[in-house]
Amino acid sequence: MMLKLLTSYLVLSSNKYNIRVKYKELNYKHVFKESDFQLPLEKELRLKVIKTEIEQCNDTEALKEQLSSCADALMRYQHLLGKAVETNLMGLIDLIENDD
């Protein structure tokens, strides 16, 4: 069911600002606002502190370890976000099918 649904009915295209979902003959469009890509002030401050710490660090082993840890966290968060999007899309499809 899932494979048929994804191959037959669902077309998802995205770029930096647009996500368009087409299911059967229905189109759903979500456009991200420019402000969605801006970090809140608290996170901007935290990022500045981290960048300053990186610039002042001379221990390449510590930098390698932290870079590896960050890459691992990034991949896990991207995977979780993808799963969350997939779950929401499937929920949307279920709502559409139940309305028919």
N, CA, C and O atoms as CSV, one atom per row, in Angstrom:
chain,resi,resn,atom,element,x,y,z
A,1,MET,N,N,0.833,-1.199,0.000
A,1,MET,CA,C,0.000,0.000,0.000
A,1,MET,C,C,0.874,1.258,0.000
A,1,MET,O,O,0.647,2.179,-0.785
A,2,MET,N,N,1.870,1.288,0.882
A,2,MET,CA,C,2.720,2.468,1.002
A,2,MET,C,C,3.477,2.723,-0.295
A,2,MET,O,O,3.508,3.856,-0.774
A,3,LEU,N,N,4.087,1.688,-0.871
A,3,LEU,CA,C,4.850,1.852,-2.102
A,3,LEU,C,C,3.936,2.293,-3.239
A,3,LEU,O,O,4.285,3.193,-4.003
A,4,LYS,N,N,2.767,1.662,-3.355
A,4,LYS,CA,C,1.821,2.042,-4.395
A,4,LYS,C,C,1.388,3.488,-4.210
A,4,LYS,O,O,1.296,4.247,-5.175
A,5,LEU,N,N,1.126,3.857,-2.979
A,5,LEU,CA,C,0.703,5.212,-2.681
A,5,LEU,C,C,1.778,6.211,-3.079
A,5,LEU,O,O,1.485,7.226,-3.711
A,6,LEU,N,N,3.007,5.928,-2.715
A,6,LEU,CA,C,4.085,6.866,-3.014
A,6,LEU,C,C,4.399,6.905,-4.499
A,6,LEU,O,O,4.702,7.973,-5.031
A,7,THR,N,N,4.335,5.769,-5.180
A,7,THR,CA,C,4.681,5.769,-6.600
A,7,THR,C,C,3.523,6.220,-7.471
A,7,THR,O,O,3.748,6.821,-8.521
A,8,SER,N,N,2.299,5.949,-7.068
A,8,SER,CA,C,1.159,6.236,-7.935
A,8,SER,C,C,0.513,7.595,-7.688
A,8,SER,O,O,0.065,8.246,-8.632
A,9,TYR,N,N,0.460,8.024,-6.449
A,9,TYR,CA,C,-0.368,9.180,-6.145
A,9,TYR,C,C,0.376,10.413,-5.652
A,9,TYR,O,O,-0.117,11.531,-5.799
A,10,LEU,N,N,1.506,10.232,-5.093
A,10,LEU,CA,C,2.143,11.336,-4.398
A,10,LEU,C,C,3.328,11.866,-5.184
A,10,LEU,O,O,4.249,11.120,-5.516
A,11,VAL,N,N,3.300,13.123,-5.471
A,11,VAL,CA,C,4.432,13.777,-6.108
A,11,VAL,C,C,4.849,14.903,-5.178
A,11,VAL,O,O,4.059,15.802,-4.887
A,12,LEU,N,N,6.063,14.854,-4.723
A,12,LEU,CA,C,6.549,15.871,-3.804
A,12,LEU,C,C,7.763,16.533,-4.429
A,12,LEU,O,O,8.747,15.868,-4.750
A,13,SER,N,N,7.690,17.815,-4.596
A,13,SER,CA,C,8.859,18.526,-5.090
A,13,SER,C,C,9.149,19.647,-4.117
A,13,SER,O,O,8.232,20.289,-3.604
A,14,SER,N,N,10.414,19.880,-3.866
A,14,SER,CA,C,10.741,20.941,-2.919
A,14,SER,C,C,11.980,21.680,-3.362
A,14,SER,O,O,12.827,21.140,-4.074
A,15,ASN,N,N,12.073,22.916,-2.932
A,15,ASN,CA,C,13.294,23.690,-3.047
A,15,ASN,C,C,13.432,24.464,-1.742
A,15,ASN,O,O,12.775,24.134,-0.755
A,16,LYS,N,N,14.257,25.461,-1.729
A,16,LYS,CA,C,14.534,26.139,-0.466
A,16,LYS,C,C,13.289,26.769,0.156
A,16,LYS,O,O,13.168,26.806,1.381
A,17,TYR,N,N,12.367,27.262,-0.661
A,17,TYR,CA,C,11.227,27.992,-0.123
A,17,TYR,C,C,9.874,27.341,-0.363
A,17,TYR,O,O,8.881,27.756,0.234
A,18,ASN,N,N,9.813,26.343,-1.213
A,18,ASN,CA,C,8.526,25.764,-1.595
A,18,ASN,C,C,8.469,24.281,-1.299
A,18,ASN,O,O,9.439,23.556,-1.522
A,19,ILE,N,N,7.343,23.837,-0.802
A,19,ILE,CA,C,7.041,22.412,-0.766
A,19,ILE,C,C,5.668,22.271,-1.392
A,19,ILE,O,O,4.698,22.868,-0.926
A,20,ARG,N,N,5.593,21.492,-2.433
A,20,ARG,CA,C,4.318,21.279,-3.114
A,20,ARG,C,C,3.999,19.795,-3.060
A,20,ARG,O,O,4.812,18.955,-3.448
A,21,VAL,N,N,2.817,19.490,-2.579
A,21,VAL,CA,C,2.374,18.105,-2.503
A,21,VAL,C,C,1.176,17.954,-3.426
A,21,VAL,O,O,0.197,18.694,-3.323
A,22,LYS,N,N,1.267,16.991,-4.326
A,22,LYS,CA,C,0.138,16.695,-5.205
A,22,LYS,C,C,-0.325,15.288,-4.894
A,22,LYS,O,O,0.447,14.334,-4.990
A,23,TYR,N,N,-1.575,15.162,-4.526
A,23,TYR,CA,C,-2.159,13.868,-4.217
A,23,TYR,C,C,-3.400,13.717,-5.077
A,23,TYR,O,O,-4.348,14.493,-4.958
A,24,LYS,N,N,-3.388,12.718,-5.940
A,24,LYS,CA,C,-4.451,12.532,-6.923
A,24,LYS,C,C,-4.626,13.835,-7.688
A,24,LYS,O,O,-3.693,14.260,-8.369
A,25,GLU,N,N,-5.765,14.476,-7.607
A,25,GLU,CA,C,-5.992,15.720,-8.344
A,25,GLU,C,C,-5.898,16.948,-7.440
A,25,GLU,O,O,-6.149,18.064,-7.896
A,26,LEU,N,N,-5.547,16.764,-6.186
A,26,LEU,CA,C,-5.491,17.872,-5.246
A,26,LEU,C,C,-4.063,18.368,-5.091
A,26,LEU,O,O,-3.122,17.575,-5.047
A,27,ASN,N,N,-3.907,19.671,-5.010
A,27,ASN,CA,C,-2.594,20.279,-4.816
A,27,ASN,C,C,-2.571,21.001,-3.483
A,27,ASN,O,O,-3.511,21.719,-3.141
A,28,TYR,N,N,-1.502,20.812,-2.734
A,28,TYR,CA,C,-1.291,21.513,-1.477
A,28,TYR,C,C,0.062,22.195,-1.581
A,28,TYR,O,O,1.045,21.586,-2.001
A,29,LYS,N,N,0.105,23.437,-1.205
A,29,LYS,CA,C,1.352,24.185,-1.327
A,29,LYS,C,C,1.648,24.873,0.001
A,29,LYS,O,O,0.783,25.510,0.602
A,30,HIS,N,N,2.878,24.730,0.435
A,30,HIS,CA,C,3.337,25.446,1.617
A,30,HIS,C,C,4.571,26.232,1.218
A,30,HIS,O,O,5.536,25.668,0.700
A,31,VAL,N,N,4.539,27.503,1.453
A,31,VAL,CA,C,5.678,28.341,1.135
A,31,VAL,C,C,6.281,28.812,2.448
A,31,VAL,O,O,5.597,29.405,3.282
A,32,PHE,N,N,7.561,28.543,2.621
A,32,PHE,CA,C,8.236,29.017,3.814
A,32,PHE,C,C,8.454,30.519,3.698
A,32,PHE,O,O,8.784,31.034,2.630
A,33,LYS,N,N,8.268,31.198,4.793
A,33,LYS,CA,C,8.570,32.619,4.833
A,33,LYS,C,C,10.071,32.778,5.041
A,33,LYS,O,O,10.729,31.884,5.575
A,34,GLU,N,N,10.604,33.907,4.622
A,34,GLU,CA,C,12.033,34.152,4.807
A,34,GLU,C,C,12.398,34.097,6.286
A,34,GLU,O,O,13.491,33.657,6.641
A,35,SER,N,N,11.495,34.538,7.142
A,35,SER,CA,C,11.761,34.528,8.588
A,35,SER,C,C,11.880,33.110,9.142
A,35,SER,O,O,12.481,32.914,10.199
A,36,ASP,N,N,11.316,32.114,8.445
A,36,ASP,CA,C,11.439,30.724,8.894
A,36,ASP,C,C,12.890,30.252,8.879
A,36,ASP,O,O,13.252,29.329,9.609
A,37,PHE,N,N,13.716,30.880,8.052
A,37,PHE,CA,C,15.111,30.480,7.922
A,37,PHE,C,C,16.035,31.272,8.848
A,37,PHE,O,O,17.242,31.032,8.884
A,38,GLN,N,N,15.466,32.208,9.589
A,38,GLN,CA,C,16.271,33.022,10.503
A,38,GLN,C,C,16.216,32.427,11.897
A,38,GLN,O,O,15.154,32.044,12.387
A,39,LEU,N,N,17.380,32.356,12.527
A,39,LEU,CA,C,17.457,31.824,13.880
A,39,LEU,C,C,16.938,32.847,14.888
A,39,LEU,O,O,17.120,34.050,14.702
A,40,PRO,N,N,16.292,32.374,15.952
A,40,PRO,CA,C,15.904,33.292,17.030
A,40,PRO,C,C,17.153,33.898,17.669
A,40,PRO,O,O,18.249,33.353,17.544
A,41,LEU,N,N,16.983,35.005,18.338
A,41,LEU,CA,C,18.098,35.733,18.923
A,41,LEU,C,C,18.934,34.863,19.869
A,41,LEU,O,O,20.162,34.947,19.858
A,42,GLU,N,N,18.284,34.035,20.682
A,42,GLU,CA,C,19.007,33.171,21.623
A,42,GLU,C,C,19.920,32.188,20.887
A,42,GLU,O,O,21.050,31.940,21.309
A,43,LYS,N,N,19.419,31.637,19.791
A,43,LYS,CA,C,20.210,30.679,19.013
A,43,LYS,C,C,21.340,31.380,18.261
A,43,LYS,O,O,22.425,30.820,18.108
A,44,GLU,N,N,21.088,32.604,17.793
A,44,GLU,CA,C,22.145,33.390,17.153
A,44,GLU,C,C,23.291,33.641,18.134
A,44,GLU,O,O,24.462,33.534,17.769
A,45,LEU,N,N,22.949,33.973,19.373
A,45,LEU,CA,C,23.966,34.210,20.393
A,45,LEU,C,C,24.745,32.930,20.681
A,45,LEU,O,O,25.971,32.958,20.782
A,46,ARG,N,N,24.044,31.817,20.814
A,46,ARG,CA,C,24.710,30.537,21.070
A,46,ARG,C,C,25.641,30.174,19.919
A,46,ARG,O,O,26.749,29.689,20.150
A,47,LEU,N,N,25.205,30.403,18.686
A,47,LEU,CA,C,26.032,30.124,17.514
A,47,LEU,C,C,27.281,31.006,17.502
A,47,LEU,O,O,28.368,30.542,17.157
A,48,LYS,N,N,27.126,32.258,17.874
A,48,LYS,CA,C,28.279,33.162,17.936
A,48,LYS,C,C,29.288,32.674,18.979
A,48,LYS,O,O,30.494,32.717,18.739
A,49,VAL,N,N,28.806,32.214,20.126
A,49,VAL,CA,C,29.692,31.687,21.170
A,49,VAL,C,C,30.430,30.458,20.656
A,49,VAL,O,O,31.636,30.325,20.869
A,50,ILE,N,N,29.720,29.561,19.984
A,50,ILE,CA,C,30.339,28.345,19.452
A,50,ILE,C,C,31.400,28.695,18.409
A,50,ILE,O,O,32.499,28.140,18.426
A,51,LYS,N,N,31.069,29.613,17.506
A,51,LYS,CA,C,32.042,30.009,16.475
A,51,LYS,C,C,33.285,30.641,17.084
A,51,LYS,O,O,34.399,30.412,16.613
A,52,THR,N,N,33.094,31.430,18.122
A,52,THR,CA,C,34.234,32.039,18.810
A,52,THR,C,C,35.105,30.970,19.450
A,52,THR,O,O,36.331,31.037,19.368
A,53,GLU,N,N,34.479,29.981,20.090
A,53,GLU,CA,C,35.237,28.879,20.700
A,53,GLU,C,C,36.016,28.099,19.644
A,53,GLU,O,O,37.157,27.705,19.880
A,54,ILE,N,N,35.410,27.878,18.490
A,54,ILE,CA,C,36.086,27.156,17.402
A,54,ILE,C,C,37.291,27.952,16.902
A,54,ILE,O,O,38.371,27.395,16.705
A,55,GLU,N,N,37.104,29.239,16.701
A,55,GLU,CA,C,38.199,30.083,16.215
A,55,GLU,C,C,39.374,30.116,17.191
A,55,GLU,O,O,40.526,30.218,16.768
A,56,GLN,N,N,39.096,30.031,18.482
A,56,GLN,CA,C,40.153,30.117,19.489
A,56,GLN,C,C,40.791,28.766,19.810
A,56,GLN,O,O,41.793,28.711,20.522
A,57,CYS,N,N,40.226,27.689,19.297
A,57,CYS,CA,C,40.728,26.352,19.610
A,57,CYS,C,C,41.914,26.000,18.719
A,57,CYS,O,O,41.868,26.180,17.502
A,58,ASN,N,N,42.973,25.495,19.343
A,58,ASN,CA,C,44.166,25.065,18.609
A,58,ASN,C,C,44.342,23.556,18.631
A,58,ASN,O,O,45.261,23.033,18.001
A,59,ASP,N,N,43.484,22.855,19.339
A,59,ASP,CA,C,43.579,21.403,19.479
A,59,ASP,C,C,42.824,20.741,18.318
A,59,ASP,O,O,41.597,20.637,18.345
A,60,THR,N,N,43.570,20.296,17.301
A,60,THR,CA,C,42.923,19.723,16.119
A,60,THR,C,C,42.196,18.421,16.431
A,60,THR,O,O,41.184,18.120,15.797
A,61,GLU,N,N,42.680,17.650,17.380
A,61,GLU,CA,C,41.994,16.402,17.755
A,61,GLU,C,C,40.626,16.697,18.358
A,61,GLU,O,O,39.647,16.011,18.061
A,62,ALA,N,N,40.564,17.716,19.200
A,62,ALA,CA,C,39.282,18.107,19.795
A,62,ALA,C,C,38.328,18.610,18.714
A,62,ALA,O,O,37.136,18.306,18.738
A,63,LEU,N,N,38.861,19.382,17.766
A,63,LEU,CA,C,38.028,19.883,16.669
A,63,LEU,C,C,37.505,18.740,15.811
A,63,LEU,O,O,36.338,18.746,15.416
A,64,LYS,N,N,38.361,17.752,15.516
A,64,LYS,CA,C,37.942,16.586,14.733
A,64,LYS,C,C,36.837,15.822,15.456
A,64,LYS,O,O,35.850,15.412,14.846
A,65,GLU,N,N,37.015,15.638,16.757
A,65,GLU,CA,C,36.018,14.900,17.548
A,65,GLU,C,C,34.676,15.629,17.553
A,65,GLU,O,O,33.624,15.011,17.392
A,66,GLN,N,N,34.722,16.950,17.739
A,66,GLN,CA,C,33.492,17.732,17.764
A,66,GLN,C,C,32.834,17.795,16.384
A,66,GLN,O,O,31.607,17.767,16.281
A,67,LEU,N,N,33.637,17.881,15.329
A,67,LEU,CA,C,33.094,17.881,13.973
A,67,LEU,C,C,32.389,16.563,13.675
A,67,LEU,O,O,31.304,16.547,13.093
A,68,SER,N,N,33.005,15.471,14.073
A,68,SER,CA,C,32.399,14.155,13.882
A,68,SER,C,C,31.085,14.048,14.651
A,68,SER,O,O,30.098,13.523,14.136
A,69,SER,N,N,31.078,14.542,15.874
A,69,SER,CA,C,29.869,14.518,16.700
A,69,SER,C,C,28.761,15.377,16.079
A,69,SER,O,O,27.593,14.989,16.076
A,70,CYS,N,N,29.139,16.541,15.557
A,70,CYS,CA,C,28.152,17.425,14.917
A,70,CYS,C,C,27.577,16.789,13.656
A,70,CYS,O,O,26.374,16.871,13.411
A,71,ALA,N,N,28.433,16.157,12.857
A,71,ALA,CA,C,27.969,15.491,11.634
A,71,ALA,C,C,26.998,14.366,11.974
A,71,ALA,O,O,25.984,14.189,11.300
A,72,ASP,N,N,27.311,13.610,13.017
A,72,ASP,CA,C,26.432,12.534,13.456
A,72,ASP,C,C,25.072,13.080,13.900
A,72,ASP,O,O,24.025,12.552,13.522
A,73,ALA,N,N,25.105,14.137,14.703
A,73,ALA,CA,C,23.855,14.749,15.176
A,73,ALA,C,C,23.044,15.307,14.006
A,73,ALA,O,O,21.824,15.153,13.964
A,74,LEU,N,N,23.727,15.959,13.055
A,74,LEU,CA,C,23.044,16.521,11.892
A,74,LEU,C,C,22.331,15.435,11.094
A,74,LEU,O,O,21.170,15.603,10.721
A,75,MET,N,N,23.015,14.324,10.830
A,75,MET,CA,C,22.407,13.225,10.069
A,75,MET,C,C,21.202,12.649,10.806
A,75,MET,O,O,20.182,12.342,10.190
A,76,ARG,N,N,21.321,12.503,12.119
A,76,ARG,CA,C,20.192,11.965,12.902
A,76,ARG,C,C,19.003,12.920,12.891
A,76,ARG,O,O,17.860,12.486,12.743
A,77,TYR,N,N,19.266,14.227,13.049
A,77,TYR,CA,C,18.174,15.203,13.020
A,77,TYR,C,C,17.527,15.265,11.641
A,77,TYR,O,O,16.305,15.371,11.539
A,78,GLN,N,N,18.328,15.201,10.580
A,78,GLN,CA,C,17.759,15.198,9.237
A,78,GLN,C,C,16.886,13.967,9.021
A,78,GLN,O,O,15.813,14.057,8.424
A,79,HIS,N,N,17.344,12.827,9.504
A,79,HIS,CA,C,16.566,11.588,9.378
A,79,HIS,C,C,15.252,11.708,10.146
A,79,HIS,O,O,14.193,11.345,9.635
A,80,LEU,N,N,15.325,12.219,11.377
A,80,LEU,CA,C,14.114,12.378,12.183
A,80,LEU,C,C,13.149,13.373,11.543
A,80,LEU,O,O,11.936,13.162,11.558
A,81,LEU,N,N,13.680,14.448,10.987
A,81,LEU,CA,C,12.828,15.423,10.323
A,81,LEU,C,C,12.153,14.805,9.101
A,81,LEU,O,O,10.969,15.039,8.856
A,82,GLY,N,N,12.902,14.024,8.342
A,82,GLY,CA,C,12.326,13.324,7.193
A,82,GLY,C,C,11.207,12.377,7.606
A,82,GLY,O,O,10.173,12.304,6.942
A,83,LYS,N,N,11.416,11.650,8.709
A,83,LYS,CA,C,10.370,10.748,9.213
A,83,LYS,C,C,9.149,11.530,9.667
A,83,LYS,O,O,8.017,11.103,9.440
A,84,ALA,N,N,9.372,12.684,10.314
A,84,ALA,CA,C,8.246,13.508,10.761
A,84,ALA,C,C,7.450,14.029,9.573
A,84,ALA,O,O,6.219,14.033,9.605
A,85,VAL,N,N,8.141,14.467,8.527
A,85,VAL,CA,C,7.468,14.951,7.311
A,85,VAL,C,C,6.685,13.813,6.663
A,85,VAL,O,O,5.539,13.998,6.251
A,86,GLU,N,N,7.306,12.635,6.573
A,86,GLU,CA,C,6.634,11.479,5.993
A,86,GLU,C,C,5.365,11.132,6.774
A,86,GLU,O,O,4.323,10.859,6.177
A,87,THR,N,N,5.449,11.141,8.093
A,87,THR,CA,C,4.291,10.830,8.929
A,87,THR,C,C,3.188,11.861,8.729
A,87,THR,O,O,2.013,11.505,8.632
A,88,ASN,N,N,3.561,13.139,8.668
A,88,ASN,CA,C,2.560,14.184,8.445
A,88,ASN,C,C,1.919,14.073,7.075
A,88,ASN,O,O,0.713,14.280,6.938
A,89,LEU,N,N,2.711,13.746,6.052
A,89,LEU,CA,C,2.140,13.575,4.713
A,89,LEU,C,C,1.176,12.394,4.671
A,89,LEU,O,O,0.109,12.472,4.062
A,90,MET,N,N,1.560,11.310,5.319
A,90,MET,CA,C,0.668,10.146,5.346
A,90,MET,C,C,-0.622,10.474,6.091
A,90,MET,O,O,-1.699,10.022,5.700
A,91,GLY,N,N,-0.515,11.267,7.173
A,91,GLY,CA,C,-1.713,11.709,7.895
A,91,GLY,C,C,-2.590,12.582,7.035
A,91,GLY,O,O,-3.815,12.463,7.076
A,92,LEU,N,N,-1.979,13.469,6.247
A,92,LEU,CA,C,-2.727,14.323,5.334
A,92,LEU,C,C,-3.443,13.478,4.288
A,92,LEU,O,O,-4.606,13.730,3.974
A,93,ILE,N,N,-2.761,12.490,3.757
A,93,ILE,CA,C,-3.371,11.603,2.761
A,93,ILE,C,C,-4.532,10.834,3.368
A,93,ILE,O,O,-5.572,10.674,2.729
A,94,ASP,N,N,-4.364,10.355,4.597
A,94,ASP,CA,C,-5.465,9.663,5.275
A,94,ASP,C,C,-6.672,10.580,5.443
A,94,ASP,O,O,-7.808,10.147,5.250
A,95,LEU,N,N,-6.437,11.843,5.802
A,95,LEU,CA,C,-7.536,12.802,5.947
A,95,LEU,C,C,-8.250,13.011,4.618
A,95,LEU,O,O,-9.480,13.053,4.564
A,96,ILE,N,N,-7.481,13.139,3.561
A,96,ILE,CA,C,-8.071,13.357,2.233
A,96,ILE,C,C,-8.897,12.138,1.830
A,96,ILE,O,O,-10.016,12.279,1.336
A,97,GLU,N,N,-8.351,10.946,2.038
A,97,GLU,CA,C,-9.074,9.728,1.662
A,97,GLU,C,C,-10.348,9.552,2.473
A,97,GLU,O,O,-11.348,9.059,1.951
A,98,ASN,N,N,-10.326,9.947,3.740
A,98,ASN,CA,C,-11.512,9.815,4.593
A,98,ASN,C,C,-12.575,10.842,4.257
A,98,ASN,O,O,-13.756,10.622,4.524
A,99,ASP,N,N,-12.165,11.979,3.665
A,99,ASP,CA,C,-13.126,12.999,3.240
A,99,ASP,C,C,-13.865,12.585,1.980
A,99,ASP,O,O,-14.983,13.039,1.736
A,100,ASP,N,N,-13.240,11.714,1.167
A,100,ASP,CA,C,-13.844,11.294,-0.107
A,100,ASP,C,C,-15.002,10.391,0.081
A,100,ASP,O,O,-15.611,9.956,-0.896
